[in-house]
Structures are given as structure tokens and as C-alpha cells.
Amino acid sequence: MILAFLKIYINRIMSTNNEEIVNCHTHIFTIDYVPDKFGKSILPWPFYKIFSIKLIKWYYTNFTTIGSKQFQKFIYKKNKIRFKIESLLKYTYILWIIYGIITFFVNWFLKIMLNFLRLDILLSKETKELINRYKTLARYSIHYKSQFSIYQFLKKNYPEKTKFVVLSMDMEYMEAGKPLAPYMQQIDELVAIKKRNKETIFPFIFVDPRRIAETEKLEGDNNYFNKVTSLLKANLINGIKIYPALGYYPFDKDIIKIYEFAQQYEIPITAHCARSTVFYRGKKKEEWMKHPILQYNKKEGKYEFINLPQVKNYDFTTNFTHPLNYHCLLNKKLLSEFMGVETDLSKLKICLAHFGGEDEWLKYKMDAFNNYNNNISTLSKNEYQLKQKNTLNFNNKKTIWWNSSWLSIIYDLLIEYENVYADISFILSYEELFPTLKYILQDEKVRYKILFGTDYYLVSQKNLDKDLYQKLRSYLGEEIFTLIAYTNANRFLQTRL
């Protein structure tokens, strides 16, 4: 009898925990916080100036049913007139048949012409992604208008007790023009939402080393370092977000002071680690032609820094995002040599968001020829470190940099460093990756370091959060889903503040 009651009690606790899940990767910023010339370096001149954020917002605000009540009324009246005409024609069989034939051929002709004139076959992958990003930003932020409204809609997709990590975005330094609203306003709004929803929202403040350097001589909260640390200490902000693709390495010297504070108090950091349409739009700098830390043996013990010859923004900004940069950040020897003074950030708590991205997962799955793309295994940690030639201790870093899947590198980072995590945001929209994910989650070396996240609302260009969450939960089963969405997530969010 006692055992039966105990079993019921444990099941009740587990059931409660399953509902108290955490989505570790969401966004609620509106289109007003996106730089006006967001299409720069993707669209050619002058199109990136013409198709600006202001134009997109104006169009959606005035000529869609999402943004304009007047347009809704226009569509309603148009449909009403069409319905009346069709109702009248039904009284005359001949006219109704003629109308049906004309309508059929007009629709058929339009479909043929639209397929024949399909512009998307002329568009690059980056341009298609940009268009989808424009649509998603407009659809959500214009329809719901404010961060709080978007957050309210987000909550409707999940059980009542769900918690959300909300990642802010500071895009003012990406050389794509100014946003319609300043970044600090975004933070003020997030703090206001946090005060009203202390138990369910966990905002992460964006840290860009250029903002830190720009304000380092200012006093009080005008100094961004002071602003960040004071909000964290007051529990109005719960973590830090970085996005190196915007034009800096994650080990930038101007950000180290923030890292030291974060490591001291075990503050969680989420770092974007996948290719995306959000990247630096300015010109490539001379110092970006070679990696500042990683070297390779060019010939007979002569070491040189890895060359980074890419020219297009989309290509060269992946150098900032590359997961090997986090080995440079977390490895005491490499970081100290770069800093010129002993610096140890090996205990930094950091989540590599998107786990490298779906393209790198597919690369891992399809590459059976390279040892460093076959490293995921069920070996114990000790056996793995003794027998497996992983991507971090592989002698030729140049080979790893250019040929290894980011998934395999992140996998080794999870094993090597105590406080490195990875979330599955956005990649969970690709169901063909579910078996690989489940296989990794059987691995005792890393299964406690993987977090549930979706990348709401940006992932909605693939599918709605509710559907993504339910499909993944059903596929993984309750035990594994509870691990990544409750146990691991809550450990990641714990701090010493």
C-alpha cells in the first residue's frame, strides 16, 4: 500500500515537472528593432535601399488583413460583391455555366503564367531566407504590435506553467542602417514584462563588445557594463546573449570583463552558433583575413594563422560564428596567449544555440569518409578521450576548421568543457534530424547538456511553435523530453546571484 501511494506521488511530481517546461530559446522583439537596410549585401544596390524595413512595415500596415482594418473591410466588401454576383448568376443556368467556365480558364491561365514566371528560381538561398525573414517579422510584430503582445501569444502555444528564455537582439552595429527604435528601448520593455511575469519569463540581455567599448568611459547606467551587471544583480535580466556573426569573435577583448563577471556568478550565456540571414553587412576588414588565434603547421614545424579568404559577407561572417572559436575562448592556454595575460574562462556557462544548424547536421550525416565527422559514439567519457581522435585535439586545426561538421565540433566541446550546453532551436523544425537527435540524447557524455528551444517566433517560417513542440515531445517520449526541457534547462538557468 505504501509503495503504491509512493508511486502515485512520484508520478504526480513527474507529471507536474513535465508541465513546468522551459523553452530556452525564444524572441519577441518587433520589426522596429531591425536595421532599416536589413537587405544590404543580400539584395543588390539599389534594391536593399528600396525594400527597406520602413517599406515592409508600411506595406503590411496598409495592404494586408494582418495590419489594416480598412484593408480587411475592403476584402470583405469585395467578397460580398462577388457573392452577390454569383448568387444572381445561379438563377440563370446558362450564365452560371459560362461564368464557371470563364473562372476556371482564368484561374488555370494565371497558375500557368505564375509557374512560368516563377521568380524564386532566380533567387539565391540567402535572398529566399531574407524574404521569409521579412514575412515572419512583419506577420508577428505588426499583428501583435508590441513585445508584450508577442509574448502573450507565445504562452498560448504551451502548457500554463511553461517558462521562456527571451533573447534580445542588438543589431545597431551590423552596418545595415539604424532600426526604427533604439535597442535600449527593447531592454526597457523586456524589464517591464519581467516585472509583471517574474516566474515565467527569463530575458537575456544582448552584449556587443562595440557597445561596451563605446560607453566604457561613461558613468552609471550609461556605461553598458554597469547597465548589464546591475540588471543581472537585480534579477530583472537572467542571462546574456551574444551573436558573433554581427562582426566580432566571441573572444573579443572588450567582452572578456563581462565573461569574468558571468563566470563568477554562473550566469548563463547563449551564443548564436549557426549560419543565418543576420550577419555583419559592412566591408571586410584587413585583420579578418587570418584567424587571430588558431594556427596550423604549414611546413616542417613552421606555424601560420589559418587563412580566411572569403569575400562575401554571408561567407566571411561564418568565421565569427564557427564553434572552434569557443575552444579558443574556453581553453586557458589559447586565451591567455591571445590576451597577453593569464585568463581562465574554462568554467564559463555557455549554450551554443542551434547546435551548429541543420546544414551542419546534414553534413555530418552524409560524410562517412572523415574520422572527425564520425566522432559521435556511445563510449564513456574516459574511453572517448583515450581512444577517439576528436576535433579539439586533432593536430591540424586548419583541416578541422574547413572540413569538420560543426555538429561534431560542438559535440566535443560539450564533452571537453564542464559548463558548455547546446540548444536545438530551429533544427527541431527538420523532422529528418529527429533520429540523430534521439541517438545523441542516449549518449551519457552529452545528454545532460542539451536544451529544448524553438527559436520562436522566427522558426514560424517553418512551422508553428505548438506543432514543433508537440511533434518533438511525442517523438522523444516523456523521459527524454523532461530531461532537455526541465532538468537540463533549470540547471542551465541557475546562478549564484
C-alpha positions as CSV (number, residue, x, y, z in Angstrom):
1,M,0.0,0.0,0.0
2,I,2.8,2.4,1.0
3,L,4.7,1.6,-2.2
4,A,1.6,2.2,-4.3
5,F,1.0,5.7,-2.7
6,L,4.7,6.5,-3.2
7,K,4.5,5.5,-6.9
8,I,1.4,7.8,-7.3
9,Y,3.2,10.6,-5.6
10,I,6.3,10.3,-7.8
11,N,4.2,10.1,-10.9
12,R,2.3,13.2,-9.8
13,I,5.6,15.1,-9.3
14,M,6.9,13.9,-12.7
15,S,3.6,15.0,-14.3
16,T,3.9,18.4,-12.7
17,N,7.5,18.7,-13.8
18,N,6.5,17.8,-17.4
19,E,4.2,20.8,-17.5
20,E,6.8,23.1,-15.9
21,I,9.0,23.0,-19.0
22,V,11.4,25.7,-20.2
23,N,11.8,26.9,-23.8
24,C,15.4,28.0,-23.7
25,H,15.4,30.0,-27.0
26,T,12.7,32.5,-28.0
27,H,12.5,36.0,-29.4
28,I,9.8,38.6,-29.0
29,F,11.5,41.7,-30.5
30,T,9.4,43.6,-33.1
31,I,10.3,44.7,-36.6
32,D,11.1,48.2,-35.2
33,Y,14.4,46.8,-33.7
34,V,15.6,45.5,-37.1
35,P,18.0,47.8,-39.1
36,D,16.3,49.6,-41.9
37,K,18.6,48.4,-44.6
38,F,18.5,44.8,-43.4
39,G,18.7,43.5,-47.0
40,K,22.1,45.0,-47.6
41,S,24.7,42.6,-49.0
42,I,22.0,40.1,-49.9
43,L,20.0,42.3,-52.3
44,P,22.0,44.3,-54.8
45,W,22.0,48.1,-54.8
46,P,19.6,49.9,-55.0
47,F,17.1,47.2,-54.1
48,Y,18.3,46.9,-50.5
49,K,17.6,50.6,-50.1
50,I,14.2,50.3,-51.8
51,F,13.0,47.2,-49.9
52,S,13.7,48.7,-46.5
53,I,12.2,47.8,-43.2
54,K,10.2,51.0,-43.4
55,L,8.7,49.9,-46.7
56,I,7.9,46.4,-45.5
57,K,6.2,47.8,-42.4
58,W,4.2,50.4,-44.4
59,Y,3.0,47.7,-46.9
60,Y,2.0,45.2,-44.1
61,T,0.4,48.0,-42.1
62,N,-1.8,49.3,-45.0
63,F,-2.3,46.5,-47.5
64,T,-2.7,43.2,-45.5
65,T,-5.5,41.9,-43.4
66,I,-3.0,41.5,-40.6
67,G,-2.1,45.1,-40.3
68,S,-5.0,47.1,-41.6
69,K,-8.7,47.0,-40.5
70,Q,-9.5,49.2,-43.5
71,F,-8.0,46.6,-45.8
72,Q,-9.9,43.9,-44.0
73,K,-13.1,45.9,-44.8
74,F,-12.1,46.2,-48.4
75,I,-11.6,42.5,-48.8
76,Y,-14.9,41.9,-47.0
77,K,-16.8,44.2,-49.4
78,K,-15.0,42.7,-52.4
79,N,-16.1,39.2,-51.4
80,K,-19.6,40.4,-50.6
81,I,-20.0,41.9,-54.1
82,R,-18.6,38.7,-55.7
83,F,-21.0,36.6,-53.6
84,K,-24.0,38.7,-54.8
85,I,-22.9,38.4,-58.4
86,E,-22.6,34.7,-58.1
87,S,-26.0,34.5,-56.4
88,L,-27.7,36.3,-59.2
89,L,-26.0,34.2,-61.9
90,K,-27.2,31.0,-60.3
91,Y,-30.7,31.9,-61.3
92,T,-29.7,31.6,-64.9
93,Y,-28.1,28.2,-65.7
94,I,-26.5,29.3,-69.0
95,L,-24.9,32.4,-67.4
96,W,-23.8,30.3,-64.4
97,I,-22.1,27.7,-66.6
98,I,-20.4,30.4,-68.7
99,Y,-19.2,32.1,-65.5
100,G,-17.9,28.8,-64.2
101,I,-16.0,28.1,-67.5
102,I,-14.5,31.6,-67.6
103,T,-13.5,31.4,-64.0
104,F,-11.9,28.0,-64.5
105,F,-9.8,29.1,-67.5
106,V,-8.8,32.4,-65.9
107,N,-7.6,30.6,-62.8
108,W,-5.9,27.9,-64.9
109,F,-4.1,30.6,-67.1
110,L,-3.0,32.5,-64.1
111,K,-1.5,29.4,-62.5
112,I,0.4,28.5,-65.7
113,M,1.7,32.0,-66.0
114,L,2.8,32.3,-62.4
115,N,4.6,28.9,-62.6
116,F,6.2,30.0,-65.9
117,L,7.3,33.4,-64.4
118,R,8.4,32.0,-61.1
119,L,11.0,34.4,-59.7
120,D,12.1,32.2,-56.9
121,I,14.1,30.0,-59.3
122,L,16.3,33.1,-59.9
123,L,16.8,33.9,-56.3
124,S,19.7,32.8,-54.2
125,K,19.2,30.8,-51.0
126,E,20.2,33.9,-48.9
127,T,17.6,36.0,-50.7
128,K,14.8,33.4,-50.1
129,E,15.8,33.3,-46.5
130,L,15.7,37.1,-46.3
131,I,12.2,37.2,-47.8
132,N,10.9,34.6,-45.3
133,R,12.5,36.6,-42.5
134,Y,10.7,39.8,-43.7
135,K,7.4,38.0,-43.8
136,T,7.9,36.5,-40.4
137,L,8.9,39.8,-38.8
138,A,6.0,41.6,-40.3
139,R,3.4,39.0,-39.7
140,Y,4.1,38.7,-36.0
141,S,5.3,42.1,-34.9
142,I,2.8,44.1,-36.9
143,H,-0.2,41.9,-35.9
144,Y,0.8,41.8,-32.2
145,K,2.4,45.3,-32.3
146,S,4.5,45.0,-29.0
147,Q,6.9,42.6,-27.3
148,F,4.3,42.0,-24.6
149,S,1.6,41.0,-27.2
150,I,4.0,38.6,-28.9
151,Y,4.9,37.1,-25.5
152,Q,1.2,36.7,-24.7
153,F,0.7,34.8,-28.0
154,L,3.8,32.7,-27.3
155,K,2.4,31.5,-24.0
156,K,-0.8,30.2,-25.7
157,N,1.3,27.6,-27.5
158,Y,2.4,25.9,-24.3
159,P,1.1,24.5,-21.0
160,E,0.3,27.1,-18.4
161,K,3.4,26.7,-16.3
162,T,5.9,26.9,-19.1
163,K,8.9,29.2,-18.7
164,F,10.6,31.1,-21.6
165,V,14.1,32.4,-22.1
166,V,13.6,35.5,-24.2
167,L,16.7,36.6,-26.2
168,S,17.1,40.3,-27.0
169,M,18.8,41.4,-30.3
170,D,21.1,44.4,-30.7
171,M,21.6,45.0,-34.4
172,E,22.7,48.6,-34.3
173,Y,26.4,47.7,-35.1
174,M,25.8,45.4,-38.1
175,E,26.2,48.2,-40.6
176,A,22.7,48.0,-42.1
177,G,21.4,51.3,-41.0
178,K,19.6,52.3,-37.9
179,P,16.5,50.5,-36.5
180,L,13.2,52.4,-36.2
181,A,13.5,52.1,-32.4
182,P,16.7,52.1,-30.3
183,Y,18.0,48.9,-28.7
184,M,17.8,50.2,-25.2
185,Q,14.1,50.7,-25.6
186,Q,13.8,47.0,-26.3
187,I,15.6,46.3,-23.0
188,D,13.3,48.7,-21.0
189,E,10.3,46.9,-22.4
190,L,11.7,43.4,-21.5
191,V,12.4,44.6,-18.0
192,A,8.8,45.9,-17.7
193,I,7.5,42.5,-18.9
194,K,9.8,40.7,-16.5
195,K,8.4,42.7,-13.5
196,R,4.9,41.5,-14.5
197,N,5.9,37.9,-15.2
198,K,8.7,37.1,-12.8
199,E,8.2,33.3,-12.7
200,T,7.7,32.7,-16.4
201,I,10.0,34.9,-18.4
202,F,13.8,34.9,-18.3
203,P,15.1,37.8,-20.5
204,F,18.7,37.7,-21.8
205,I,20.5,41.0,-22.4
206,F,22.5,41.3,-25.6
207,V,26.2,42.1,-25.2
208,D,28.1,43.5,-28.1
209,P,31.8,44.4,-27.4
210,R,31.4,47.6,-29.5
211,R,28.7,48.9,-27.3
212,I,30.9,48.1,-24.2
213,A,33.9,49.9,-25.7
214,E,31.8,52.9,-26.9
215,T,30.4,53.5,-23.4
216,E,33.4,52.4,-21.2
217,K,34.2,56.0,-20.1
218,L,30.6,56.9,-19.2
219,E,29.3,56.8,-15.7
220,G,26.4,54.9,-14.1
221,D,24.0,53.0,-16.3
222,N,25.2,55.0,-19.3
223,N,28.2,52.6,-19.1
224,Y,26.9,49.4,-20.7
225,F,29.0,47.1,-18.5
226,N,27.4,48.8,-15.4
227,K,23.9,48.5,-17.0
228,V,24.3,44.8,-17.7
229,T,25.7,43.9,-14.3
230,S,23.1,46.0,-12.4
231,L,20.2,44.4,-14.2
232,L,21.6,40.9,-13.6
233,K,22.1,41.6,-9.9
234,A,18.6,42.9,-9.6
235,N,17.2,39.8,-11.3
236,L,15.5,41.9,-13.9
237,I,17.6,40.2,-16.6
238,N,18.6,36.5,-16.2
239,G,21.3,35.9,-18.7
240,I,23.5,37.2,-21.6
241,K,23.1,36.8,-25.4
242,I,25.9,37.1,-27.9
243,Y,25.8,37.0,-31.7
244,P,29.3,37.0,-33.1
245,A,28.1,36.9,-36.8
246,L,27.4,40.6,-36.4
247,G,31.1,41.3,-36.7
248,Y,33.3,40.1,-33.9
249,Y,34.8,37.0,-32.4
250,P,33.3,35.6,-29.2
251,F,36.8,36.1,-27.5
252,D,36.9,39.8,-28.3
253,K,39.0,41.6,-25.7
254,D,36.2,44.1,-25.0
255,I,33.8,41.4,-23.8
256,I,36.1,39.5,-21.5
257,K,35.2,41.6,-18.5
258,I,31.6,40.6,-18.9
259,Y,32.6,37.0,-19.2
260,E,34.6,37.1,-16.0
261,F,31.5,38.6,-14.2
262,A,29.3,35.9,-15.7
263,Q,31.7,33.1,-14.8
264,Q,32.0,34.3,-11.2
265,Y,28.2,34.2,-10.7
266,E,27.5,31.3,-13.1
267,I,25.3,33.4,-15.3
268,P,24.1,31.6,-18.4
269,I,25.2,32.9,-21.8
270,T,23.5,32.0,-25.1
271,A,25.7,32.3,-28.2
272,H,24.3,32.0,-31.8
273,C,26.2,29.2,-33.5
274,A,24.7,28.6,-36.9
275,R,24.5,30.3,-40.3
276,S,21.7,32.8,-40.6
277,T,20.5,35.9,-42.5
278,V,21.5,38.1,-39.5
279,F,25.2,38.9,-40.1
280,Y,27.6,41.9,-40.5
281,R,26.7,44.0,-43.6
282,G,29.9,46.2,-43.7
283,K,33.1,45.7,-45.6
284,K,35.6,43.0,-44.6
285,K,38.5,44.4,-42.5
286,E,42.1,43.6,-43.2
287,E,42.6,42.0,-39.8
288,W,39.8,39.5,-40.6
289,M,41.9,37.8,-43.4
290,K,43.5,35.5,-40.9
291,H,42.3,33.8,-37.7
292,P,43.7,35.7,-34.6
293,I,44.3,32.6,-32.6
294,L,44.2,29.3,-34.5
295,Q,47.4,28.2,-36.3
296,Y,48.4,25.2,-38.4
297,N,51.7,23.5,-39.3
298,K,52.3,24.8,-42.7
299,K,55.7,23.1,-43.3
300,E,58.3,21.4,-41.1
301,G,57.2,23.0,-37.8
302,K,56.5,26.4,-39.2
303,Y,53.1,27.5,-37.9
304,E,50.9,30.1,-39.5
305,F,47.4,31.5,-38.6
306,I,44.6,30.0,-40.6
307,N,43.8,32.0,-43.8
308,L,40.2,33.3,-44.1
309,P,39.9,34.4,-47.7
310,Q,36.1,34.6,-48.1
311,V,34.8,37.9,-49.7
312,K,31.0,37.8,-49.5
313,N,29.6,38.9,-46.1
314,Y,27.5,35.8,-45.8
315,D,30.6,33.7,-46.1
316,F,33.2,35.5,-44.1
317,T,30.9,36.2,-41.1
318,T,30.7,32.4,-40.6
319,N,34.3,32.8,-39.4
320,F,33.0,34.6,-36.3
321,T,30.3,32.0,-35.7
322,H,32.5,28.9,-36.1
323,P,32.3,26.7,-33.0
324,L,36.1,26.3,-32.8
325,N,36.2,29.9,-31.6
326,Y,34.7,28.6,-28.3
327,H,37.6,26.3,-27.9
328,C,39.8,29.4,-28.2
329,L,37.6,31.2,-25.6
330,L,37.4,28.3,-23.1
331,N,40.9,26.9,-23.4
332,K,43.1,28.6,-20.8
333,K,46.4,28.3,-22.8
334,L,44.9,29.6,-26.1
335,L,43.0,32.5,-24.5
336,S,45.9,33.6,-22.2
337,E,48.3,33.7,-25.2
338,F,45.8,35.9,-27.1
339,M,45.1,38.2,-24.1
340,G,48.8,38.5,-23.2
341,V,47.9,37.8,-19.6
342,E,46.7,34.7,-17.8
343,T,43.0,34.4,-18.4
344,D,40.9,31.4,-17.5
345,L,37.3,31.2,-18.7
346,S,37.1,27.4,-18.8
347,K,34.1,27.3,-16.4
348,L,32.0,29.8,-18.4
349,K,28.4,28.6,-18.7
350,I,27.5,29.0,-22.3
351,C,24.9,27.5,-24.6
352,L,25.8,27.1,-28.3
353,A,22.4,27.9,-29.9
354,H,21.1,25.9,-32.8
355,F,23.7,23.2,-32.2
356,G,25.5,24.3,-35.4
357,G,22.5,24.4,-37.7
358,E,20.6,21.9,-39.8
359,D,23.0,22.2,-42.7
360,E,25.9,21.1,-40.5
361,W,23.8,18.2,-39.1
362,L,23.1,17.0,-42.7
363,K,26.8,17.4,-43.5
364,Y,27.7,15.1,-40.5
365,K,25.1,12.5,-41.6
366,M,26.2,12.4,-45.2
367,D,30.0,12.4,-44.6
368,A,31.3,8.9,-43.8
369,F,34.8,9.5,-45.1
370,N,36.4,11.7,-42.4
371,N,37.1,10.5,-38.9
372,Y,36.3,13.9,-37.4
373,N,32.7,13.5,-38.9
374,N,32.3,10.1,-37.2
375,N,33.1,11.0,-33.7
376,I,29.6,10.7,-32.1
377,S,29.6,7.4,-30.1
378,T,28.3,5.7,-27.0
379,L,31.8,5.3,-25.5
380,S,32.2,6.5,-21.9
381,K,33.9,9.9,-21.4
382,N,37.2,8.3,-20.3
383,E,37.2,5.8,-23.2
384,Y,36.3,8.5,-25.7
385,Q,39.1,10.8,-24.5
386,L,41.6,8.0,-24.6
387,K,40.7,6.3,-27.9
388,Q,38.8,8.8,-30.0
389,K,40.7,11.4,-32.1
390,N,38.3,14.2,-31.5
391,T,38.1,17.6,-33.3
392,L,39.7,19.6,-30.4
393,N,42.9,17.6,-30.1
394,F,43.3,16.9,-33.8
395,N,46.7,18.2,-34.8
396,N,45.8,20.1,-37.9
397,K,43.3,22.8,-36.9
398,K,43.1,24.0,-40.5
399,T,41.6,20.7,-41.6
400,I,39.0,20.8,-38.7
401,W,38.1,24.4,-39.5
402,W,37.3,23.8,-43.1
403,N,36.1,20.2,-43.2
404,S,34.6,19.2,-39.9
405,S,30.9,19.4,-39.3
406,W,30.0,22.0,-36.7
407,L,27.9,19.3,-35.0
408,S,31.0,17.2,-34.4
409,I,32.9,20.1,-33.0
410,I,30.1,21.2,-30.7
411,Y,29.8,17.6,-29.6
412,D,33.4,17.6,-28.5
413,L,33.0,21.0,-26.8
414,L,30.2,19.5,-24.7
415,I,32.5,16.7,-23.6
416,E,35.6,18.8,-23.0
417,Y,34.1,21.7,-21.0
418,E,32.0,21.4,-17.9
419,N,29.5,24.2,-18.5
420,V,29.0,24.1,-22.3
421,Y,25.5,23.4,-23.5
422,A,23.7,23.3,-26.8
423,D,20.1,24.0,-27.7
424,I,18.1,22.5,-30.6
425,S,16.3,25.7,-31.6
426,F,15.3,25.9,-35.3
427,I,16.8,22.5,-36.1
428,L,13.8,20.8,-34.5
429,S,11.8,22.0,-37.5
430,Y,13.6,19.4,-39.6
431,E,12.0,16.1,-38.7
432,E,14.6,14.1,-40.7
433,L,17.1,15.1,-37.9
434,F,15.0,13.6,-35.1
435,P,16.7,10.2,-35.2
436,T,20.1,11.8,-35.0
437,L,19.0,13.9,-32.1
438,K,17.5,10.9,-30.2
439,Y,20.7,9.0,-30.8
440,I,22.8,11.8,-29.3
441,L,20.4,12.0,-26.3
442,Q,21.2,8.4,-25.5
443,D,24.8,9.4,-25.0
444,E,25.6,9.7,-21.3
445,K,28.6,12.1,-22.1
446,V,26.4,14.9,-23.5
447,R,22.7,14.1,-22.8
448,Y,22.6,16.3,-19.7
449,K,23.9,19.3,-21.7
450,I,21.2,19.6,-24.4
451,L,18.4,22.1,-24.1
452,F,14.9,22.4,-25.6
453,G,14.4,25.6,-27.5
454,T,12.5,26.6,-30.7
455,D,13.6,30.0,-31.9
456,Y,10.1,31.4,-31.7
457,Y,8.8,33.4,-33.5
458,L,11.4,33.2,-36.3
459,V,11.0,29.5,-36.6
460,S,7.4,30.1,-37.7
461,Q,8.6,30.4,-41.3
462,K,8.9,26.6,-41.0
463,N,6.0,25.8,-38.6
464,L,4.1,27.0,-35.6
465,D,5.7,26.5,-32.1
466,K,2.8,24.4,-30.8
467,D,3.2,21.9,-33.6
468,L,7.0,21.8,-33.3
469,Y,6.9,21.3,-29.6
470,Q,4.2,18.6,-29.7
471,K,5.9,16.6,-32.5
472,L,9.2,16.6,-30.7
473,R,7.7,15.7,-27.4
474,S,5.8,12.8,-28.9
475,Y,8.9,11.5,-30.8
476,L,11.4,11.7,-27.9
477,G,9.0,10.5,-25.2
478,E,8.3,12.0,-21.8
479,E,11.6,10.9,-20.1
480,I,13.9,12.4,-22.6
481,F,11.8,15.5,-23.2
482,T,11.6,16.2,-19.5
483,L,15.4,15.9,-19.4
484,I,16.0,18.6,-22.0
485,A,13.1,20.8,-21.3
486,Y,13.1,20.7,-17.5
487,T,16.1,19.1,-15.8
488,N,18.8,20.4,-18.1
489,A,17.1,23.8,-18.7
490,N,16.7,24.6,-15.0
491,R,20.3,23.7,-14.3
492,F,21.4,26.0,-17.1
493,L,19.4,28.9,-15.7
494,Q,20.6,28.6,-12.1
495,T,23.0,31.3,-11.0
496,R,24.9,32.4,-7.8
497,L,23.3,35.8,-7.7
